[in-house]
Amino acid sequence: MKNLYLNKGKEESLRRFHPWVFSGAVKHIEGNPREGELVRVMACDGTFLAIGHWQIGSIAVRVLSFEDRPIDLGFWVERLQIAYTMRKATGVVGRKDNDTYRLVHGEGDNLPGLVIDMYGATAVMQAHSVGMHVSRKEIADALKTVLGDVLQSIYYKSETTLPFKADLGQENSFILGSTLHNTAYENGLCFHIDWLKGQKTGFFVDQRDNRSLVEQYAKGRRVLNMFCYTGGFSVYAMRGGAHLVHSVDSSQKAVDLVNANVELNFPGDERHKAFAEDAFKYLDRMEEAYDLVILDPPAFAKHRDAVRHAIKGYTKLNARAMEKMPAGSLLFTFSCSQAISKEQFRMAVFTAATLAKRNVRILHQLHQPADHPVNIYHPEGEYLKGLVLYVE
């Protein structure tokens, strides 16, 4: 294992257990390590600091351990067992009405660059770093060791998440078993999971608790679910007794999927309609007086250079919705952009309320669920932000 040495004074973040080493902190590295190779991170005086995966880019090392230890099958089993035990403690595992949850959430589980979502007996694994890609088969073996017969198949889905310049030639495929069964349960509702071609791992697991909150407020309301994707919010609203539910997404494929999920849970229910249309165009022309609106757009800012443009986008979107909502309405509005802070998002929404000339009050401040934990030493992991507003 090669040693990487930091510039003087650049070791402080690692001493505070932050799991990243930025390229600007690197003084020199022994030899010429392959991307994804394990390296030891050393202070400029030769003191050991951490072990992690080397990668070309702004984040040079993603730390796996702050102890000088082997990164072998035993390491992966230990980390995955800790993650699984935590999920059992939160009550998301072992329920008959729920077999959908996130088992590994990158830095939040001290496994930076790795995501594993569980859908019944199938695990969908994503690598966001070359190192995790290189280790994928050993991780799969460890996962089977931890979960046993509960796990029947592992689908590896990293074509779009790995650095393009790494030129790894990766393909999405099963690395354990295979299955045509693509439905899973979340809080007693059944959903088709498109892990083959869908976004993320096939479903937005991180909105589970917030979907339940929509269900609590939906009774008798006219619900608009913008950027609906698989229609999770729509299905929950219908179970909550909504008067009608309209789902909107620019993708026809997403509209087909939400219709399939509604039919799966509420066959023949005429309360639901879906539209393949641009969100802003729909809001401009809409005539229905929706009194519960959900705005859950894709990330407007995937990096810090896009923050200014993203804030304008959130402001415009929320103002457009508020202008059309009758008094006494509820607005569930979200940002999943890690580069946008809670304060920036709230300011964008408040600016929107001012532009729409509406008086609003915050009822709830929302975030990601317990199976998407935030490492206290890595606050950047708190990416999902949401507000529930009462619009007067």
N, C-alpha and C positions, 0 to 999 in steps of 0.2 A: 504494500500500500504506500503510495507516494505522499509526501508531506507538502502542505501548502502553508506558506508563511504570510502573516498579515503585516501591514504597515504599523508602525508604532502608534499606539492609542486606539487602534481599530478593533481591539478585542473586547471593548467594554460591553457592546451589545450581546456578545456571546456569553459573557459573564453574567448577564441578566437573562440568559436562556432564550434570547430571540433566535428563531431557527433558520435565519438566512444570513449568508455572507455575500455582500455585494461586490461586484467585480472591482470597483474602485478601492476597496479595502485590501486587495491582494498585492503583496509585495513581489513574491515570486513563488513558483511551484516547481518541485523536482520533476525532471523529465518532461514527458509530453503525454499526460493522461488522456485516455479515450473519454469521450463524452459519456456520462453515465457511470463512470468508474468511481469507486470509493476512494476518498482521500482523507488524510488526517489534517485537521486545521490547527496550526500552531501560532502562538504569539511570536512577535519578532525576536524574543529572547529564547525561543525554543520550547516554551511551556505548552503542554498539550491543552487544547480547548474543546475539540469536538471531532466527530467523524460524520461525513455526509457524502452525498452524491455530487460530483463535479459536473458542471454544465456550462456551455458557452452562452453568454448573455449577461443581462444586468444582474441577475441573481446567479452568482458563481457556484455557490454550494448551498444545498438544502440539507440541514442537519438532521441526522437520524439518532444520534446519541451524543450526550455530553460526557460519556464515560468511554475509555479506551477498551472496547470490547469487540468480539467478532460479530459481524453482521451476517448471520447464517440462518438456517431454518429455525433454530431455537429462538433467535431474536424475533423473527416474523411471527412465530406462534405466540410468543409472550405479548407482543404489542396487540395482535388481533384478539387474544383472549381478554386483555384489559378493555379493549373497545367493546367487545361483546358483553362482558360483565356490566359495563356502564349502561348499555342499552337495556339490559334486563332490569337494572336498578330503576330506570325511568319508567318501566312498565310498558314499553313499546314492543317488547318481545314476549312471545309465549301466549298471545291472546288469540282466540278463535276468530275474532272479528277484525284482526289486523295482522297481515303478514308483509307489510310494506314499510321499510324503514332504511335509514342510512346507517351502515355499519362502520364505515371509516370516512372521516371528514378531514382529510389532509392534515394540516398543522394542528387542528383541533384535537386530533388523536395522536399527535407526535409522529405522524407519518406523512410529511410534506410531499405533495405531488401525487398522492393516491386518494382515490374516491372509490368506495364500494357501496352500492345500493342493493338491498335485498327485495326481491319480488317473489314471495312464496319460496319455492325450492331453488330459485335461480338467483345467482349473484351477478350483477353487472359491474365490471371493474373498469375504471378509467385511470390511465396514467397521464399526469400533467407535467411530468419531468422525464427526461431520458433515463435517469437512474431507475425509476419505478418501472419503466418499460423493460429495461434490461433484466430486472428482478421479477418479472411478472409470473413466471412459471414456479419459482420458489414461493412466491406469495400465494399462488393458487394452491400449492401443496399445503402450506400452513393454514389456509382458510378451510380446507377440507379436514385437516386435523382438529381444528377448533370446533367446527360446526357438525362434523360427523354426517350421519344420514339425513340430517335436516337439509343439507346441501346436495342437490342432484346435478346441477350444471353451473358453469361459470362462463359468461359471455364477456369477452374482452372488447371494449369499444373505445378506442383511442385514436382513430384516424384523424379526427379534427382537433384533438387536444394537445398533441405533441408538437414541439417546435418544427416548423416546416423545414428550416435550414438543416435540421439534424439528418434529413434524408434517410429515414429508417426503413422506408418501404413497408410500413405497418399496415395491416388489414384487420378490420373487425371480424372476429370469428369466435367460436366456442373453443375454450382451452380445457374444458372439462365437460363431458357429456354433451347433450343437445336436447332441445325440446321445442315443440310447436305450441305448447301451452303458454299463452301470453296474457293471462289475466291474473290480477292480484287484488287483495282486499285491503281497504283502508277504512278503519272505523265502521265496518259493516257494509260499506259500499264497494262495488266491484268495478274495476277499470281495466281496459285493454292497455297494455304496456308495450309501446313500440320501441323496444330496445335495439331493433335492427337498424331503423332509419330515423327514429325520432330524435328530438333535441335532448341534450344532457344524456342521462342514462335511460331515457324513455318516458320519464314522468318527473314532475316537479315535487319531489318529496318534501321540500322545505316549507311548503305552504299548508301542511296538514292541519296544524293548530289554527291557522287563520281561516281555513275553509270551515272548520267547526264553528268559529265565531260568526261567520256569514250565516251558517245554518240557524244559529240562535236568533238572529235578527230578521230572518227572511219571511216569517209568517205574514201572509196577506200583502206582501210588497211586490212591486213590479221591478224586476231585477235586470240590470244590464251588466254583462260580463265581457269587458273589453280585453283583447289579447288573450282569448280564451284557451288556446292550445288544446289540451285534452279535455277541457270542460270541467275540471275538478270543482271549481267554485259553483258552476251551474248545477251540477248534480247535487251538491250539498244544499244549495238554495232550494231545490225542488223538494228534497226530503224535509227541509225546514218549513214547508208549506207556502212557498211563494205563489202569488197569484199568476204570474207569468215570468218566464226567464228567457232573455234573448242573449245569444252568444255571438261575439264578433271576432274574427281574425282575418288577417290579410291572406292567409294560406287556405286554399280549398282543402288541402289534405288535413289541416287542423280541424276545419269545419266538419269534414267527414268523420273524423275521430271523435269529436264531441257528440255528434249525432249518434254514433255507435255506442258511446258510453251512456248517454241518456237512455237509449233503447235497452241497454243491458240492465239498467236499474229500474226504469219506469216505462216498460213497453207500451206503446200506443198513447202515451201521455201527450196531449196537445198543448200543454202549457209552454212547451219549449220550441223555439225557432232559432236557427243559426244562419249567419250571413258572412260570406267571404267578401270583405271590404276593408279598405284602409280606415284605420281608427279615426283620424281627423275628418275624413270625408263623411263617415257615418255620424259623428257628433255634429257636424255642420247641418246635415239634412234630417236628423232624427226628429220625429214628431211625437213619439211616445213620451209620456211624462214618467220617466223612471224615478222611483224614490229609494232605490238602493243600487248604487253604481260601484263596480269594481274596476280599478285601473291597475293592471299588473303587467306593465310593458317589459320587453326585453331590456337588457342593460343598455342605457343610453351612453354610458361612458365606460369603456373597457380599459382605459388607461388615463393617467392624469392630464394628458394633453387635451383630452376631450371633455373635461369637466365643465368648462364654461358653456360649451354648446349644449351639454346634457342638461344643465340647470335651466336653460332657456326652453328646452324640450319639455321638461317636467312642468314648468310654469305654464306653458301654452296648453298642454294636455289637460291639466287640472282646471285651468280657467275655463276652457271650452266646455268641460263637463259641468262645472258649477253653474255656468250661465243658463243651462237648460234644466237644472234640477228644481223641482217644486219645493216650497218651504216644508221643513220637517223631514227632509231626505237624509240618507246616510251615504257617505262616500268612504269606501275602502281604497286607499291609494298606497302604492308601493314603489320602492326602488331596490333593485337587486345589484346596483352598480357598486362594487367595492370601493371605487375611487371617490364616490360621493359620501360625505359624512352625514350623520343624522342631522346636524345643524344646517348643513347646506340644503338637504332635502326639505326640512321643515320650512326654511326660509323660502324655497321655491313654491311650496304649497301656500304659504301665507301670502306671498306676492300674487299668486293666482287668485286667492280669495279677494284681495284688494282690487285686482283688475276686473273680476266678475261682480264686484260691489255686493258681496255676500258676507253676512256675519256667520262665522263658523266657530265651533267649539270642539276640542279634542276629547273624545270618549275613551280611546285606547291608543297606546303606542305599541306597535307590533314588531316582532323580530323573528329570527329563525328558531325552530324547535330544539328540544334538548338533544336529539340525535344528530344535530349539527353544532356541536359544542365549540366554544371559542377558547382557545388556549390563552390563559391570562397573560402570558409573555408575548403573545402575538395578536394584539388588538385588531389588526387588519382583517382578521377572520370574521369579524362581525359585519357581514356584507348586506344582509336583508334588513330593510327598514320599511316600516309601514305606519300609517295613521288611519284611525277611524274617526271621521268628522261628522258632526251633526250640522247640517246646513240649514240655516234659518231662512 
